[in-house]
């Protein structure tokens, strides 16, 4: 079988959850004897105006077509951000050249809905794996410009207000007026049919309708599936399929036996929406017993430099808080051997975080925000604990329990849920692909 896999970015330059998911899937399909061609976007700020450029490369034996173009130079950057004719034409060319049996799009961000349209125009079946909220939210995360979560039905007016307040000249007056400015804008936009409002309505209508035409939509969490359905997405084939992990290259790690020394770990982006600052504040509130706890932060501090600078200022050079940087995925067991508890303090709707599944495999208890797909995975008192999102006091109370009751670490690590392997996930995917060929 031949699979054209489309994803916004791809390793090694990009290493988020969706990127590594695409890599694992592509590699797993190839190991199962199938042909895979990946298409991704490396840059939307280069490429010579509107002209798309590309490189044909390979990564770990996977063929990758990397695209470069300048979205800002397009006739309508907002429209092209979700319906990009240049992307559509290039995907059409790839379809002609590669001749795939199926197009599998992961996320949709940057590649736009034109990728799906290109496949459907020549009768190639389409599969979409949702990893975020790009189809519903122009900001992708369902986090508003004021850092609050978007909890209301997807209203283009609310989206317009949110996007306007990304600009300092709108955000600050709105904050100072207690939101009255935003409400004033709301009245003006409804009365004058603001162009932004119309554009957001067009985006929503197009993407929701397009998603309903896809042959299969895969959601790695029940939370994400239910949220999309509540927002009006009702594809005929919407399946829940948790992702699998590839642990074959994990090297062994030897756990430390000093239970009096609580080592709290964080693994992920050093970013505002990940709640790392909440974790640091909670750590400051802990009361030590025999030996002071330690906080170890794994992640790239160069990706979001402004936030990293703010976080370093918050830490103020304390030796019990360590910025440990990035590490190779093969070192997962070693990393977890060096911590007692993993904290996932995100303040946005995480979907199905790999870091939680990796903790289950290594037997590390997990503390998570009571939010989105995180709460779906971690059960209080079973494999970890939940706390109130964004609340450092709530998180500190949970972490203090591990200091006051050291046996919790071993007790919670005894009965972790089974985690699907990437090979099992590939078998499930192939069942979907095969069913499309039979239709």
C-alpha positions as CSV (number, residue, x, y, z in Angstrom):
1,X,0.0,0.0,0.0
2,X,1.2,3.5,-0.8
3,X,0.4,6.3,1.8
4,X,0.9,10.0,1.3
5,X,1.3,11.4,4.8
6,X,0.8,15.2,5.3
7,X,1.8,17.0,8.5
8,X,2.6,20.6,9.3
9,X,6.2,19.9,10.3
10,X,8.5,16.9,10.5
11,X,11.8,16.0,12.3
12,X,14.6,16.6,12.9
13,X,14.1,20.4,12.9
14,X,10.7,20.1,14.6
15,X,10.0,17.8,17.5
16,X,6.4,18.3,18.8
17,X,3.9,15.6,19.5
18,X,2.3,15.7,16.0
19,X,5.7,15.7,14.3
20,X,7.0,12.6,16.1
21,X,3.6,10.9,15.7
22,X,3.9,11.4,11.9
23,X,7.5,10.0,12.0
24,X,6.5,7.0,14.1
25,X,3.6,6.2,11.8
26,X,5.6,6.6,8.6
27,X,8.4,4.5,9.9
28,X,6.0,1.9,11.3
29,X,4.2,1.6,7.9
30,X,7.5,1.2,6.1
31,X,8.6,-1.5,8.5
32,X,5.4,-3.3,7.8
33,X,6.2,-3.3,4.1
34,X,4.3,-0.3,2.8
35,X,5.5,2.8,0.9
36,X,5.3,6.2,2.5
37,X,5.9,9.7,1.1
38,X,5.7,12.6,3.7
39,X,4.9,16.2,2.7
40,X,5.4,18.9,5.3
41,X,6.1,22.7,5.6
42,X,9.5,23.8,6.8
43,X,8.8,27.6,6.5
44,X,6.0,30.0,5.8
45,X,8.3,33.1,5.8
46,X,10.7,32.1,3.0
47,X,10.4,30.8,-0.6
48,X,10.4,33.9,-2.8
49,X,7.1,35.7,-2.5
50,X,4.1,33.6,-3.4
51,X,6.2,31.0,-5.2
52,X,6.5,27.7,-3.4
53,X,9.9,26.0,-3.2
54,X,10.6,22.5,-1.9
55,X,13.3,20.0,-1.1
56,X,13.2,16.3,-1.6
57,X,14.9,14.8,1.4
58,X,14.9,11.7,3.6
59,X,14.9,11.3,7.3
60,X,15.7,7.9,8.8
61,X,14.8,6.2,5.5
62,X,11.5,8.1,5.1
63,X,11.1,10.2,2.0
64,X,10.1,13.8,2.9
65,X,9.1,16.7,0.6
66,X,9.7,19.9,2.6
67,X,7.8,23.0,1.4
68,X,8.9,26.7,1.7
69,X,6.7,29.7,0.9
70,X,5.9,33.2,2.2
71,X,2.3,33.3,3.4
72,X,2.6,37.0,4.2
73,X,3.1,37.7,0.4
74,X,-0.1,35.9,-0.6
75,X,-3.1,38.0,-1.9
76,X,-5.1,36.9,1.2
77,X,-2.9,35.6,4.0
78,X,-5.9,34.7,6.3
79,X,-7.7,32.8,3.6
80,X,-4.6,31.0,2.5
81,X,-3.8,30.0,6.1
82,X,-6.7,27.5,5.8
83,X,-7.3,27.2,2.1
84,X,-4.0,27.5,0.3
85,X,-4.1,27.0,-3.5
86,X,-0.3,26.8,-3.8
87,X,-0.3,23.9,-1.3
88,X,-3.2,22.3,-3.1
89,X,-1.4,22.4,-6.5
90,X,1.8,20.9,-5.0
91,X,-0.1,18.1,-3.3
92,X,-1.9,17.5,-6.6
93,X,1.5,17.1,-8.3
94,X,2.6,14.7,-5.6
95,X,-0.6,12.7,-6.0
96,X,0.1,12.3,-9.7
97,X,3.7,11.4,-9.2
98,X,3.4,9.1,-6.2
99,X,0.0,7.6,-6.9
100,X,-1.0,6.9,-3.3
101,X,-3.8,4.6,-2.1
102,X,-4.7,7.0,0.7
103,X,-3.9,10.5,1.9
104,X,-3.4,10.7,5.7
105,X,-3.4,14.3,7.0
106,X,-2.2,14.9,10.6
107,X,-3.6,18.1,12.2
108,X,-4.2,20.3,9.1
109,X,-2.3,23.3,10.3
110,X,-0.2,25.0,7.6
111,X,-1.0,22.4,4.9
112,X,-4.6,23.7,4.9
113,X,-7.8,22.2,3.7
114,X,-6.6,22.4,0.1
115,X,-4.6,19.2,0.9
116,X,-7.8,17.3,1.4
117,X,-9.5,18.9,-1.6
118,X,-6.6,17.9,-3.8
119,X,-6.9,14.2,-2.9
120,X,-10.7,14.2,-3.1
121,X,-10.6,15.8,-6.6
122,X,-8.8,12.7,-8.0
123,X,-10.7,10.1,-5.9
124,X,-7.9,9.3,-3.4
125,X,-9.5,8.4,0.0
126,X,-8.7,10.8,2.9
127,X,-7.9,10.2,6.6
128,X,-7.4,13.0,9.1
129,X,-5.9,12.5,12.6
130,X,-6.8,15.3,14.9
131,X,-4.0,16.4,17.3
132,X,-5.1,20.0,18.1
133,X,-8.0,22.4,17.4
134,X,-6.8,23.9,14.1
135,X,-10.1,23.0,12.3
136,X,-12.1,24.9,15.0
137,X,-9.7,27.7,16.2
138,X,-7.6,30.2,14.2
139,X,-5.2,30.2,17.1
140,X,-5.1,26.4,17.1
141,X,-5.1,26.0,20.9
142,X,-8.5,27.2,22.0
143,X,-6.6,29.5,24.3
144,X,-7.8,33.1,24.0
145,X,-5.4,36.0,23.5
146,X,-5.8,36.9,27.2
147,X,-4.6,33.3,28.1
148,X,-8.1,32.2,29.2
149,X,-9.6,29.0,27.8
150,X,-12.2,29.2,25.1
151,X,-15.2,27.5,26.7
152,X,-18.1,28.9,24.7
153,X,-19.5,27.5,21.4
154,X,-17.3,28.5,18.5
155,X,-18.8,32.0,17.7
156,X,-17.1,34.0,14.9
157,X,-17.8,37.2,16.9
158,X,-15.9,35.8,20.0
159,X,-13.1,34.7,17.7
160,X,-12.9,38.2,16.1
161,X,-12.7,39.9,19.5
162,X,-10.0,37.4,20.5
163,X,-7.9,38.0,17.5
164,X,-8.3,41.8,17.8
165,X,-7.0,41.6,21.4
166,X,-3.8,39.9,20.2
167,X,-2.8,43.5,19.2
168,X,-1.6,45.5,22.1
169,X,-3.6,48.6,21.1
170,X,-6.8,46.7,21.6
171,X,-5.8,44.3,24.5
172,X,-4.6,46.9,27.0
173,X,-7.6,49.3,26.7
174,X,-9.9,46.3,27.0
175,X,-8.1,45.1,30.2
176,X,-8.2,48.6,31.7
177,X,-11.9,49.0,30.9
178,X,-12.8,45.6,32.5
179,X,-13.9,44.2,29.1
180,X,-16.2,47.1,28.3
181,X,-14.2,47.9,25.2
182,X,-14.6,44.4,23.9
183,X,-18.3,44.6,24.3
184,X,-18.3,47.9,22.5
185,X,-16.4,46.3,19.6
186,X,-19.0,43.5,19.7
187,X,-21.8,46.0,19.0
188,X,-20.0,47.7,16.3
189,X,-19.0,44.5,14.5
190,X,-22.5,43.1,14.6
191,X,-23.9,46.4,13.2
192,X,-21.3,46.9,10.5
193,X,-20.7,43.3,9.5
194,X,-17.0,43.6,10.0
195,X,-14.8,41.9,7.3
196,X,-12.9,40.0,9.9
197,X,-16.2,38.5,11.3
198,X,-17.2,37.5,7.8
199,X,-13.8,35.9,7.2
200,X,-14.0,33.9,10.4
201,X,-17.5,32.7,9.6
202,X,-16.2,31.6,6.2
203,X,-13.3,29.7,7.8
204,X,-15.5,27.9,10.2
205,X,-18.1,26.9,7.6
206,X,-15.4,25.7,5.1
207,X,-13.4,23.6,7.6
208,X,-16.3,22.0,9.5
209,X,-18.0,21.1,6.2
210,X,-14.7,19.8,4.8
211,X,-14.0,17.6,7.8
212,X,-17.5,16.1,7.3
213,X,-16.4,14.9,3.9
214,X,-13.3,13.0,5.0
215,X,-13.5,9.2,4.8
216,X,-12.1,8.7,8.4
217,X,-11.4,11.1,11.2
218,X,-9.2,9.7,14.0
219,X,-9.2,11.2,17.5
220,X,-6.5,10.0,20.0
221,X,-8.8,10.9,22.9
222,X,-12.5,10.7,23.8
223,X,-12.2,14.3,24.9
224,X,-11.2,15.6,21.5
225,X,-13.8,13.6,19.7
226,X,-16.6,14.8,22.0
227,X,-15.4,18.4,21.7
228,X,-15.4,18.4,17.9
229,X,-18.9,16.8,17.9
230,X,-20.1,19.5,20.3
231,X,-18.8,22.1,17.9
232,X,-20.8,20.9,15.0
233,X,-18.5,18.4,13.4
234,X,-20.4,15.2,12.6
235,X,-18.4,13.1,10.1
236,X,-19.9,9.7,9.3
237,X,-16.7,7.9,10.2
238,X,-15.3,9.5,13.4
239,X,-13.2,6.9,15.4
240,X,-11.3,7.0,18.7
241,X,-7.8,5.6,18.5
242,X,-5.2,6.2,21.1
243,X,-1.7,6.5,19.7
244,X,1.0,3.9,20.2
245,X,4.5,4.2,21.5
246,X,7.7,2.9,20.0
247,X,9.9,1.8,22.9
248,X,12.2,-0.5,20.9
249,X,15.2,2.0,21.1
250,X,14.7,2.9,24.8
251,X,17.9,2.2,26.8
252,X,17.6,1.0,30.4
253,X,17.7,3.3,33.3
254,X,18.5,2.5,37.0
255,X,16.1,4.2,39.5
256,X,17.5,6.0,42.5
257,X,16.4,4.5,45.8
258,X,16.6,7.6,48.0
259,X,12.9,8.1,48.9
260,X,13.5,11.0,51.2
261,X,14.5,13.1,48.2
262,X,11.5,13.9,46.0
263,X,12.6,14.6,42.4
264,X,9.8,16.2,40.5
265,X,10.1,16.1,36.7
266,X,8.6,18.1,33.8
267,X,9.1,17.1,30.2
268,X,7.9,19.2,27.3
269,X,7.9,22.7,25.8
270,X,9.1,25.5,28.0
271,X,6.1,27.5,27.1
272,X,3.3,29.6,28.7
273,X,0.4,27.3,27.6
274,X,2.3,24.3,29.2
275,X,1.9,25.8,32.7
276,X,5.6,25.6,33.6
277,X,5.4,28.8,35.5
278,X,2.5,27.4,37.6
279,X,4.7,24.4,38.4
280,X,7.6,26.6,39.5
281,X,5.3,28.6,41.8
282,X,3.8,25.4,43.3
283,X,7.4,24.1,43.9
284,X,8.2,27.2,45.9
285,X,5.3,26.4,48.3
286,X,6.5,22.9,49.2
287,X,7.7,22.1,52.7
288,X,10.7,19.8,52.9
289,X,11.0,16.9,55.3
290,X,14.4,15.2,55.6
291,X,15.8,16.6,52.4
292,X,14.6,19.4,50.1
293,X,12.8,18.3,46.9
294,X,14.2,19.0,43.5
295,X,12.5,20.2,40.3
296,X,14.0,19.1,37.0
297,X,12.7,20.8,33.8
298,X,13.4,19.1,30.5
299,X,12.7,21.1,27.4
300,X,14.1,23.5,24.8
301,X,14.5,27.0,26.3
302,X,15.2,28.5,22.8
303,X,11.8,27.8,21.3
304,X,10.0,30.4,23.3
305,X,12.8,32.7,24.4
306,X,10.6,35.5,26.0
307,X,8.9,33.0,28.2
308,X,12.1,31.2,29.0
309,X,13.6,34.5,30.1
310,X,10.6,35.2,32.3
311,X,10.9,31.7,33.8
312,X,14.6,32.1,34.6
313,X,13.8,35.3,36.3
314,X,11.1,33.5,38.3
315,X,13.6,30.8,39.3
316,X,16.2,33.4,40.3
317,X,19.1,30.9,40.1
318,X,17.9,28.5,42.7
319,X,20.0,25.3,42.7
320,X,17.0,23.0,43.5
321,X,15.4,23.9,40.1
322,X,17.4,22.5,37.2
323,X,16.9,23.4,33.5
324,X,18.0,20.1,32.0
325,X,17.5,20.9,28.3
326,X,16.4,18.4,25.6
327,X,17.3,14.7,25.3
328,X,17.0,11.9,22.8
329,X,13.8,9.8,22.9
330,X,16.0,6.7,23.5
331,X,16.8,8.1,26.9
332,X,13.2,8.1,28.2
333,X,13.8,5.3,30.7
334,X,17.0,7.0,32.0
335,X,15.1,10.3,32.4
336,X,12.3,8.7,34.3
337,X,14.8,6.7,36.5
338,X,16.0,10.1,37.7
339,X,12.6,11.4,38.8
340,X,9.9,10.2,41.2
341,X,6.9,12.1,39.8
342,X,6.1,13.6,36.4
343,X,4.0,16.8,36.3
344,X,2.0,17.8,33.3
345,X,0.7,21.3,34.3
346,X,-0.7,22.5,31.0
347,X,-3.3,25.3,31.0
348,X,-4.7,24.3,27.6
349,X,-6.7,21.3,26.4
350,X,-4.0,18.7,25.9
351,X,-5.2,15.9,23.7
352,X,-3.3,12.7,24.4
353,X,0.2,13.6,25.6
354,X,2.9,11.2,24.8
355,X,4.7,12.2,28.1
356,X,1.8,10.7,30.1
357,X,1.9,7.4,28.2
358,X,5.7,7.2,28.5
359,X,5.3,7.7,32.3
360,X,2.9,4.8,32.4
361,X,5.4,2.5,30.6
362,X,8.2,3.5,33.0
363,X,5.9,3.3,36.1
364,X,6.2,7.0,37.0
365,X,3.2,8.5,38.8
366,X,1.7,11.5,37.0
367,X,0.2,14.7,38.3
368,X,-1.9,16.5,35.7
369,X,-4.2,19.5,35.3
370,X,-7.8,18.5,35.5
371,X,-8.4,19.4,31.9
372,X,-9.0,17.9,28.5
373,X,-7.3,14.6,27.6
374,X,-5.1,14.7,30.6
375,X,-7.9,14.0,33.0
376,X,-9.1,11.2,30.8
377,X,-5.8,9.4,31.3
378,X,-4.9,10.0,34.9
379,X,-7.2,8.8,37.7
380,X,-6.8,10.2,41.2
381,X,-5.1,7.8,43.5
382,X,-4.7,5.1,40.8
383,X,-1.8,6.2,38.6
384,X,-1.4,9.8,39.8
385,X,-3.4,12.8,40.8
386,X,-5.2,15.7,39.2
387,X,-5.2,19.4,40.3
388,X,-7.1,22.5,39.4
389,X,-5.7,24.0,36.1
390,X,-3.5,27.0,36.6
391,X,-3.7,26.9,40.4
392,X,-0.3,26.7,42.0
393,X,-1.8,26.2,45.5
394,X,-3.8,23.2,44.2
395,X,-0.7,21.7,42.6
396,X,1.4,22.3,45.7
397,X,-1.1,20.4,47.9
398,X,-0.9,17.4,45.6
399,X,3.0,17.4,45.5
400,X,3.2,17.9,49.2
401,X,1.4,14.5,49.6
402,X,4.4,12.8,47.9
403,X,6.7,14.5,50.4
404,X,4.6,13.7,53.5
405,X,3.7,10.1,52.2
406,X,6.8,8.8,50.4
407,X,5.2,5.4,49.9
408,X,2.8,7.0,47.3
409,X,5.5,6.9,44.7
410,X,5.9,3.1,44.8
411,X,2.2,2.5,45.4
412,X,1.0,4.5,42.4
413,X,3.7,3.0,40.2
414,X,2.6,-0.6,40.7
415,X,-0.5,-0.8,38.5
416,X,-0.1,1.4,35.5
417,X,-2.4,0.9,32.5
418,X,-1.2,-0.9,29.4
419,X,0.1,1.4,26.6
420,X,-0.5,0.5,23.0
421,X,2.6,-0.1,20.9
422,X,3.2,1.6,17.6
423,X,2.9,-1.8,15.9
424,X,-0.6,-2.2,17.3
425,X,-1.5,1.3,16.1
426,X,-0.2,0.5,12.6
427,X,-2.4,-2.6,12.5
428,X,-5.4,-0.5,13.4
429,X,-4.5,2.1,10.8
430,X,-4.1,-0.6,8.1
431,X,-7.5,-1.9,8.8
432,X,-8.9,1.6,8.1
433,X,-6.8,2.0,5.0
434,X,-7.8,-1.4,3.7
435,X,-11.5,-0.7,4.3
436,X,-11.2,2.4,2.1
437,X,-9.8,0.3,-0.7
438,X,-12.7,-2.1,-0.5
439,X,-15.3,0.7,-1.0
